[in-house]
Amino acid sequence: MRLFRKKIKKMASLNTSTGDVQIQFKESESRQYVNENEQASDGKKNGDIYDEPANIDENGRKTNNKQLQQSNSFVRCLMILVVVLVVIVALMAVSVVILMFLTVKLSNEINETKAQLADLSSSIESVDFSLGELSCLNGASFVDLRGKDVGLEIVLQRRERFGDNILFNRGFEAYEAGFGDICGAGDLWFGLQRILILTQIGKWNVRISMRQFTDDELFWGEWTDFKVHTIPFYYLSLGPLVANSDNMVNTTGLASGFDYHNGEAFSTHDRDRDTSPGNCASIRGGGGWWFKNCQRMMLNGNRTTSENLESLVQMNYWNGNEGTIPLASSEITMIRVG
């Protein structure tokens, strides 16, 4: 019994001493942890580089983000610059193509002009010979016409009521060269080539005289600045009406009739240059004229007869008040004024 009690006491003292050791060990760990915390706190107060590595990482990320943004901005600027350069190069390429096209077009126009001048030169030589033999010009040569006195009159077209029945239903070449006796009293067409040459070397008026088929009444009008130009189109060019018969404006509408054709090219049944969907020369009897769409005056139509009196194929002019009026005769005369 005594031995048992001694063992219990010995075990109790061992447990007590072991507990002391554990207590002492825990107190030692506690002191070490406190000391470490105090040192960390002191280091923070003294400005030592010790605290908060997480914050250092966050600042580094901010710096990296800023550098990345700057890099992206630079790349965007570079891409914009490249796009601008590409656009500039494309515009330059288009400009070069347009310039080449205009150059080719201008070259073609120059060549066409040279060809027209060559044709004009050959036409002048042939017209010189023809005009030199014109008894109606008192034997004047082409060169003499340059200094001819004001007042010279040349008949360009004549249709008589009871003429020699020369057909005006002809092709372009006939109208270009002329037909009929240009010095005689009968029907004639002076020729587009001759008209063009003469109107280029002087200043001319043009007078149109007509007689109505029904009552043979005469009326006339005169326009300034008459010209025919540009081979092979022979465009008609007119100035304003400057003189007329007393009955012309009120009863015939002649002024508006001829003005309607101003600026038009000369058309025939084989050379359609009018603005109508059809061929006006073919529709209106086959004669050539400065058709538009189609005409308000047609002096080269078929000769008027009782049978075609109501037709548009005969010589006629258009009067806004009275409609289309058939003609018995007509004459176109160019007058030298300068």
C-alpha positions in Angstrom: 0.0 0.0 0.0 2.8 2.3 0.9 4.6 1.4 -2.3 1.5 2.3 -4.4 1.2 5.7 -2.8 4.8 6.4 -3.5 4.3 5.6 -7.2 1.3 7.9 -7.4 3.2 10.8 -5.9 6.1 10.2 -8.2 3.8 10.2 -11.2 2.1 13.4 -10.0 5.5 15.2 -9.6 6.4 14.0 -13.1 3.2 15.3 -14.6 3.8 18.6 -12.7 7.3 19.0 -14.0 6.2 18.1 -17.6 3.5 20.7 -17.4 6.0 23.2 -16.3 8.2 22.4 -19.2 5.2 22.7 -21.6 4.2 26.0 -20.0 7.7 27.3 -20.2 8.0 26.2 -23.9 4.7 28.0 -24.8 5.8 31.1 -22.9 9.1 31.1 -24.8 7.2 30.8 -28.2 4.9 33.6 -27.2 7.8 35.9 -26.2 9.5 35.1 -29.6 6.3 36.0 -31.6 5.8 39.2 -29.6 9.4 40.2 -30.2 9.1 39.6 -33.9 5.9 41.7 -34.1 7.6 44.4 -32.2 10.5 44.4 -34.5 8.2 44.5 -37.5 6.3 47.4 -36.0 9.6 49.2 -35.2 10.8 48.7 -38.7 7.6 50.2 -40.1 7.9 53.2 -37.9 11.6 53.7 -38.8 10.8 53.5 -42.6 12.5 50.2 -43.2 11.7 48.5 -46.5 9.8 45.6 -45.0 6.1 46.0 -45.0 3.3 44.8 -47.2 4.8 43.0 -50.2 1.2 42.7 -51.6 1.2 46.5 -52.0 4.5 46.4 -53.9 3.0 43.9 -56.3 -0.1 46.1 -56.9 2.1 49.1 -57.7 4.1 47.0 -60.1 0.9 45.9 -61.9 -0.2 49.5 -62.2 3.2 50.4 -63.8 2.9 47.5 -66.2 -0.6 48.5 -67.1 0.5 52.0 -67.9 3.3 50.8 -70.1 0.9 48.5 -71.9 -1.6 51.3 -72.5 1.2 53.5 -73.9 2.3 50.6 -76.2 -1.2 50.1 -77.4 -1.6 53.9 -78.2 1.6 53.8 -80.2 0.4 50.8 -82.2 -2.9 52.5 -82.9 -1.2 55.6 -84.1 1.1 53.5 -86.3 -1.9 51.7 -87.8 -3.7 55.0 -88.5 -0.5 56.3 -90.2 -0.3 53.2 -92.4 -4.0 53.6 -93.4 -3.5 57.3 -94.3 -0.4 56.4 -96.4 -2.4 53.7 -98.2 -5.2 56.1 -98.9 -2.8 58.7 -100.2 -1.1 56.2 -102.5 -4.5 55.0 -103.8 -5.5 58.6 -104.5 -2.3 59.2 -106.3 -2.8 56.1 -108.4 -6.4 57.2 -109.3 -5.0 60.6 -110.2 -2.4 59.1 -112.5 -5.1 57.0 -114.2 -7.3 60.0 -114.7 -4.4 62.1 -116.0 -3.5 59.3 -118.5 -7.1 59.2 -119.6 -7.3 62.9 -120.1 -4.0 62.9 -121.9 -5.2 60.2 -124.3 -8.5 62.0 -124.9 -6.7 65.4 -125.5 -4.3 63.6 -127.9 -7.3 62.2 -129.8 -9.0 65.5 -130.0 -5.8 67.1 -131.3 -5.5 64.5 -133.9 -9.2 65.0 -134.9 -8.6 68.7 -135.1 -5.6 68.2 -137.3 -7.6 66.0 -139.6 -10.4 68.6 -139.7 -7.8 71.3 -140.6 -6.4 69.1 -143.3 -9.9 68.5 -144.7 -10.6 72.2 -144.4 -7.4 73.0 -146.3 -8.3 70.7 -149.1 -11.8 72.1 -149.1 -10.4 75.6 -149.4 -8.4 74.6 -152.5 -11.5 73.1 -154.2 -13.7 76.0 -153.1 -11.2 78.5 -154.4 -11.4 77.0 -157.8 -15.2 76.9 -157.7 -15.6 80.5 -156.4 -13.1 81.8 -158.9 -15.4 80.8 -161.7 -18.6 82.2 -160.2 -20.0 84.8 -162.6 -22.5 85.8 -159.9 -19.6 87.0 -157.9 -18.2 89.1 -160.8 -15.4 86.6 -161.3 -14.0 87.2 -157.8 -11.6 84.6 -156.6 -11.5 83.1 -153.1 -8.7 85.4 -152.1 -10.6 88.5 -153.4 -13.5 87.7 -151.1 -11.4 88.5 -148.1 -11.4 92.1 -149.0 -14.7 92.3 -150.8 -16.9 95.3 -150.1 -19.8 95.1 -147.6 -23.0 94.3 -149.4 -22.0 91.2 -151.3 -24.9 88.7 -151.5 -24.6 85.0 -152.2 -27.7 82.8 -152.7 -27.3 79.6 -150.6 -30.6 78.0 -151.4 -33.4 78.6 -153.9 -36.7 76.8 -154.6 -38.9 78.3 -157.3 -42.7 77.7 -157.5 -42.3 76.6 -161.1 -38.6 75.7 -161.0 -36.6 73.1 -162.9 -37.7 70.3 -160.5 -34.2 69.6 -159.1 -34.6 66.9 -156.5 -33.6 67.9 -152.9 -34.0 64.3 -151.7 -30.3 63.7 -151.7 -27.6 62.3 -149.4 -25.0 64.0 -147.3 -22.2 64.2 -149.8 -24.5 66.1 -152.3 -25.4 68.6 -149.7 -21.8 69.0 -148.7 -20.6 69.7 -152.2 -23.7 71.6 -153.5 -25.9 71.0 -156.5 -27.8 73.0 -159.1 -26.6 76.1 -161.0 -25.2 78.2 -158.2 -25.0 81.2 -160.6 -28.3 80.6 -162.3 -31.9 81.5 -161.6 -33.2 78.0 -161.0 -33.2 75.7 -157.9 -29.9 75.3 -156.1 -28.0 74.4 -153.0 -24.7 76.3 -152.6 -23.0 73.5 -150.6 -22.0 73.2 -146.9 -18.3 73.3 -147.7 -18.6 76.7 -149.5 -20.8 78.1 -146.8 -18.4 77.0 -144.0 -15.4 78.6 -145.8 -17.1 81.9 -146.5 -18.5 82.3 -143.0 -15.1 81.8 -141.5 -13.4 84.6 -143.5 -16.0 87.3 -143.1 -19.0 88.5 -141.1 -22.4 87.7 -142.6 -26.1 88.1 -142.1 -28.6 85.6 -143.5 -31.9 86.5 -145.0 -34.7 84.0 -145.7 -37.5 84.9 -148.1 -40.6 82.7 -148.6 -44.0 82.7 -150.3 -47.0 80.9 -149.1 -48.5 78.3 -151.4 -52.1 79.4 -150.9 -51.9 83.1 -151.6 -48.3 83.7 -152.8 -47.7 86.3 -150.1 -44.0 87.2 -149.6 -42.4 87.6 -146.2 -38.8 87.6 -145.0 -36.5 87.9 -142.0 -32.8 88.7 -141.5 -30.5 87.4 -138.7 -27.0 88.5 -137.7 -23.8 86.5 -137.1 -24.6 83.7 -139.5 -22.1 80.9 -139.5 -21.7 77.2 -140.4 -18.9 75.5 -138.6 -17.1 72.2 -137.6 -16.6 69.6 -140.3 -18.4 67.2 -140.7 -21.3 68.4 -138.6 -21.8 71.8 -140.2 -23.5 73.3 -137.1 -25.8 76.2 -137.7 -25.1 79.4 -135.7 -27.4 82.4 -135.7 -27.5 85.8 -134.0 -30.8 87.7 -133.3 -33.4 88.8 -135.8 -32.6 92.3 -136.9 -34.9 93.0 -139.8 -38.1 91.6 -141.2 -41.1 92.3 -143.4 -44.1 93.9 -141.8 -46.2 90.8 -142.2 -43.6 88.4 -141.0 -43.7 88.4 -137.2 -47.5 88.8 -136.9 -48.6 86.3 -139.5 -46.0 83.6 -140.0 -44.0 83.0 -136.9 -40.8 82.9 -139.0 -38.6 84.2 -136.3 -39.2 81.4 -133.8 -39.2 78.9 -136.7 -35.6 79.4 -137.8 -34.3 80.1 -134.3 -35.5 76.7 -133.3 -32.8 75.1 -135.4 -29.9 77.3 -134.1 -27.0 75.2 -132.9 -28.1 72.0 -134.7 -26.0 69.8 -136.9 -26.9 69.2 -140.6 -28.7 65.9 -141.1 -29.7 63.9 -144.2 -31.4 60.6 -144.7 -28.0 58.8 -144.8 -26.4 60.9 -142.0 -28.8 61.1 -139.0 -27.6 63.8 -136.5 -30.9 65.2 -135.3 -32.2 64.8 -131.7 -35.3 62.9 -132.7 -35.6 59.1 -132.0 -36.3 58.7 -135.7 -34.6 60.1 -138.8 -36.2 63.4 -139.5 -34.8 63.7 -143.0 -36.4 60.4 -144.0 -39.7 61.2 -142.3 -39.9 64.7 -143.8 -39.5 63.8 -147.4 -35.7 63.0 -147.7 -34.2 66.5 -147.9 -31.3 67.6 -145.7 -31.7 70.3 -143.0 -30.6 71.5 -139.6 -33.1 69.2 -138.0 -33.8 69.2 -134.3 -36.9 67.2 -133.2 -37.7 67.5 -136.1 -38.4 71.0 -137.5 -40.3 74.3 -137.4 -39.0 75.2 -140.8 -38.1 72.9 -143.6 -37.1 74.6 -146.9 -35.5 71.5 -148.6 -38.6 69.3 -148.5 -40.6 68.1 -151.5 -42.1 70.7 -153.8 -45.5 71.7 -152.6 -48.5 70.4 -154.7 -52.2 70.3 -154.2 -51.8 66.6 -153.4 -49.3 67.0 -150.6 -50.7 70.2 -149.3 -51.7 68.7 -145.9 -48.5 66.6 -145.6 -45.3 67.4 -143.7 -43.0 66.2 -146.5 -43.4 69.4 -148.5 -41.6 72.7 -148.1 -43.1 74.3 -145.0 -42.7 76.3 -141.9 -44.4 76.0 -138.5 -46.6 78.8 -137.2 -47.6 78.4 -133.6 -51.0 80.1 -134.3 -51.8 78.5 -137.7 -49.9 75.2 -137.6 -47.7 74.0 -140.5 -48.0 76.2 -143.6 -46.9 74.9 -147.0 -44.6 77.1 -149.1 -44.6 77.8 -152.8 -41.0 79.1 -153.0 -38.0 80.0 -150.7 -34.6 81.6 -151.0 -31.7 81.8 -148.4 -29.2 84.6 -149.0 -26.0 85.4 -147.0 -25.1 89.1 -147.0 -21.5 90.4 -146.3 -21.6 92.9 -143.4 -18.0 93.0 -142.4 
